[in-house]
């Protein structure tokens, strides 16, 4: 099984959407910073945001098991 390199390219917070739909006091995730690098296979790396992991874990799992970019872009 391969390790997949995950690099945080950008973090963002949509204040207008949070104000309209979010809970009071909601803010930018304090766990991830631009430039952070993590390595993962099937398990969430230590210190990685739970919500961000839920968004990408299926891709990380597939890549760790040998999938290539053709898998994600109409290749199967």
Residue frames as a rotation matrix with the C-alpha (Angstrom) as fourth column:
UNK 1
0.585 0.811 0.000 0.00
0.811 -0.585 0.000 0.00
0.000 0.000 -1.000 0.00
UNK 2
-0.307 -0.673 0.673 1.30
0.660 -0.660 -0.359 3.43
0.686 0.334 0.646 -0.92
UNK 3
-0.230 0.204 -0.952 1.33
0.737 -0.602 -0.307 6.52
-0.635 -0.772 -0.011 1.25
UNK 4
0.251 0.414 0.875 -0.51
0.856 -0.517 -0.001 9.50
0.452 0.749 -0.484 -0.25
UNK 5
-0.768 -0.547 -0.333 0.92
0.634 -0.725 -0.270 12.98
-0.094 -0.419 0.903 0.23
UNK 6
0.401 0.900 0.168 -1.72
0.879 -0.430 0.205 15.55
0.257 0.066 -0.964 1.20
UNK 7
-0.764 -0.641 -0.072 -0.72
0.642 -0.746 -0.177 19.22
0.060 -0.182 0.982 1.00
UNK 8
0.268 0.826 -0.495 -2.98
0.778 -0.489 -0.395 21.98
-0.569 -0.279 -0.774 2.32
UNK 9
-0.426 -0.389 0.817 -3.02
0.860 -0.454 0.233 24.45
0.280 0.802 0.528 -0.56
UNK 10
-0.671 0.288 0.684 -5.61
-0.225 -0.957 0.182 26.87
0.707 -0.032 0.707 0.74
UNK 11
-0.579 0.616 -0.535 -7.93
0.798 0.295 -0.525 27.35
-0.166 -0.731 -0.662 3.69
UNK 12
-0.773 0.369 0.517 -10.98
-0.036 -0.838 0.545 29.53
0.634 0.402 0.661 3.46
UNK 13
-0.622 0.653 -0.432 -13.96
0.647 0.118 -0.754 30.72
-0.441 -0.748 -0.495 5.40
UNK 14
-0.574 0.530 0.624 -17.08
0.406 -0.478 0.779 32.09
0.711 0.700 0.059 3.74
UNK 15
-0.970 0.105 -0.220 -18.24
0.155 -0.428 -0.890 34.55
-0.187 -0.898 0.399 6.35
UNK 16
-0.555 0.810 -0.190 -21.44
-0.828 -0.518 0.212 35.44
0.073 0.275 0.959 4.51
UNK 17
-0.063 0.523 -0.850 -22.52
-0.304 0.801 0.515 31.79
0.951 0.291 0.108 4.27
UNK 18
-0.655 -0.233 -0.719 -21.55
0.557 0.494 -0.667 31.09
0.511 -0.837 -0.194 7.89
UNK 19
-0.947 0.321 0.008 -23.53
-0.260 -0.753 -0.605 34.11
-0.188 -0.575 0.796 9.02
UNK 20
-0.266 0.903 -0.338 -26.60
-0.921 -0.135 0.365 32.98
0.284 0.409 0.867 7.10
UNK 21
0.458 0.494 -0.740 -26.47
-0.443 0.848 0.292 29.19
0.771 0.194 0.606 7.66
UNK 22
-0.271 -0.713 -0.647 -23.92
0.234 0.603 -0.762 28.42
0.934 -0.358 0.003 10.40
UNK 23
0.498 0.337 -0.799 -23.90
0.827 0.092 0.555 28.38
0.261 -0.937 -0.232 14.15
UNK 24
0.929 -0.145 0.341 -22.95
-0.217 -0.959 0.184 31.49
0.300 -0.245 -0.922 16.06
UNK 25
0.538 -0.799 0.269 -19.22
-0.590 -0.129 0.797 31.84
-0.602 -0.588 -0.540 16.60
UNK 26
0.750 -0.236 0.618 -18.29
0.501 0.812 -0.299 29.66
-0.431 0.534 0.727 13.63
UNK 27
0.538 -0.639 -0.550 -14.85
-0.652 -0.729 0.209 30.37
-0.535 0.246 -0.808 12.16
UNK 28
0.356 -0.535 -0.766 -12.02
-0.751 0.324 -0.575 29.04
0.556 0.780 -0.286 10.04
UNK 29
0.901 -0.071 -0.429 -10.75
0.221 0.924 0.312 25.58
0.374 -0.376 0.848 10.98
UNK 30
0.684 -0.663 0.305 -7.89
-0.723 -0.556 0.411 26.05
-0.103 -0.501 -0.859 13.46
UNK 31
0.627 -0.408 0.664 -6.30
0.019 0.859 0.511 22.66
-0.779 -0.308 0.546 12.68
UNK 32
0.337 -0.465 0.819 -4.98
0.906 0.398 -0.147 23.14
-0.257 0.791 0.555 9.14
UNK 33
0.332 -0.339 -0.880 -2.60
-0.143 -0.940 0.308 25.79
-0.932 0.024 -0.361 7.84
UNK 34
0.955 -0.039 -0.293 -1.63
-0.294 -0.028 -0.955 26.50
0.029 0.999 -0.039 4.26
UNK 35
0.131 -0.958 -0.254 1.51
-0.817 0.041 -0.576 24.52
0.562 0.282 -0.777 3.44
UNK 36
0.034 -0.063 0.997 0.85
-0.789 0.610 0.066 21.73
-0.613 -0.790 -0.028 5.98
UNK 37
-0.189 -0.148 -0.971 1.81
-0.783 0.620 0.058 18.31
0.593 0.771 -0.233 4.62
UNK 38
0.136 0.299 0.945 0.35
-0.776 0.625 -0.086 14.97
-0.616 -0.721 0.317 5.75
UNK 39
-0.669 -0.286 -0.686 0.90
-0.644 0.684 0.343 11.38
0.371 0.671 -0.641 4.61
UNK 40
-0.087 0.742 0.664 -1.92
-0.781 0.363 -0.508 8.84
-0.618 -0.563 0.549 4.73
UNK 41
-0.986 -0.046 -0.158 -3.06
-0.135 0.774 0.619 5.46
0.093 0.632 -0.769 3.45
UNK 42
-0.309 0.932 -0.189 -6.44
0.458 0.320 0.829 4.38
0.833 0.170 -0.526 4.82
UNK 43
0.190 0.330 -0.925 -6.34
0.982 -0.075 0.175 6.12
-0.012 -0.941 -0.338 8.21
UNK 44
0.869 0.179 0.460 -6.71
0.199 -0.980 0.005 9.81
0.452 0.087 -0.888 9.00
UNK 45
-0.153 -0.988 -0.010 -3.30
0.500 -0.068 -0.864 11.33
0.853 -0.137 0.504 9.72
UNK 46
0.040 0.084 -0.996 -2.73
0.986 -0.163 0.025 12.61
-0.160 -0.983 -0.089 13.23
UNK 47
-0.523 -0.207 -0.827 -3.62
0.332 -0.943 0.027 16.30
-0.785 -0.260 0.562 13.47
UNK 48
-0.950 0.234 0.209 -5.76
0.153 -0.238 0.959 16.29
0.274 0.943 0.190 10.32
UNK 49
-0.642 0.759 0.106 -9.20
-0.726 -0.559 -0.401 17.92
-0.246 -0.334 0.910 10.52
UNK 50
-0.581 0.491 0.649 -12.07
0.209 0.861 -0.463 15.40
-0.786 -0.133 -0.603 10.80
UNK 51
0.466 0.847 -0.255 -14.31
-0.017 -0.279 -0.960 17.31
-0.885 0.452 -0.116 8.41
UNK 52
0.162 -0.504 -0.849 -11.58
-0.953 -0.302 -0.003 17.69
-0.255 0.809 -0.529 5.79
UNK 53
-0.816 -0.482 0.318 -10.81
-0.426 0.874 0.234 13.96
-0.391 0.055 -0.919 6.10
UNK 54
-0.123 0.861 0.494 -14.47
0.246 0.509 -0.825 13.07
-0.962 0.020 -0.274 5.49
UNK 55
0.621 0.375 -0.689 -14.30
-0.461 -0.537 -0.707 15.06
-0.635 0.756 -0.161 2.26
UNK 56
0.249 -0.631 -0.735 -11.21
-0.957 -0.043 -0.287 13.32
0.150 0.775 -0.614 0.85
UNK 57
-0.120 -0.452 0.884 -10.77
-0.687 0.680 0.255 9.91
-0.716 -0.577 -0.392 2.49
UNK 58
0.670 0.413 0.617 -12.27
0.084 0.783 -0.616 7.88
-0.738 0.465 0.490 -0.37
UNK 59
0.898 -0.407 -0.168 -9.78
-0.290 -0.259 -0.921 9.42
0.332 0.876 -0.351 -2.81
UNK 60
0.052 -0.903 0.427 -6.84
-0.998 -0.055 0.005 8.88
0.019 -0.427 -0.904 -0.46
UNK 61
0.159 0.089 0.983 -7.87
-0.395 0.918 -0.019 5.24
-0.905 -0.386 0.181 0.04
UNK 62
0.935 0.249 0.250 -8.17
0.126 0.426 -0.896 4.66
-0.330 0.870 0.367 -3.71
UNK 63
0.659 -0.746 -0.097 -4.80
-0.578 -0.420 -0.699 6.28
0.481 0.517 -0.708 -4.46
UNK 64
-0.012 -0.667 0.745 -3.10
-0.946 0.248 0.207 4.34
-0.323 -0.702 -0.634 -1.66
UNK 65
0.174 0.176 0.969 -4.36
-0.058 0.984 -0.169 1.14
-0.983 -0.027 0.181 -3.28
UNK 66
-0.547 -0.637 0.543 -2.99
0.457 0.316 0.832 1.95
-0.701 0.703 0.118 -6.72
UNK 67
0.530 0.772 0.352 -5.69
0.759 -0.247 -0.603 4.01
-0.378 0.586 -0.716 -8.40
UNK 68
-0.672 -0.726 0.147 -4.48
0.707 -0.569 0.420 6.61
-0.221 0.386 0.896 -10.86
UNK 69
-0.733 0.371 -0.571 -5.93
-0.268 -0.928 -0.259 9.86
-0.626 -0.037 0.779 -12.09
UNK 70
-0.792 0.458 -0.404 -7.87
-0.363 0.178 0.915 8.00
0.490 0.871 0.025 -14.81
UNK 71
-0.640 0.561 -0.525 -9.99
0.731 0.656 -0.190 6.46
0.238 -0.506 -0.829 -12.02
UNK 72
-0.360 0.470 -0.806 -11.29
0.550 -0.591 -0.591 9.87
-0.754 -0.656 -0.046 -11.02
UNK 73
-0.349 0.166 -0.922 -11.73
-0.570 -0.819 0.069 11.29
-0.744 0.550 0.381 -14.49
UNK 74
0.533 0.767 -0.355 -14.09
-0.768 0.264 -0.584 8.94
-0.354 0.584 0.730 -16.36
UNK 75
-0.343 -0.790 -0.508 -11.53
-0.912 0.410 -0.021 6.14
0.225 0.456 -0.861 -16.58
UNK 76
-0.997 -0.042 0.068 -13.60
-0.057 0.966 -0.251 3.31
-0.055 -0.254 -0.966 -15.12
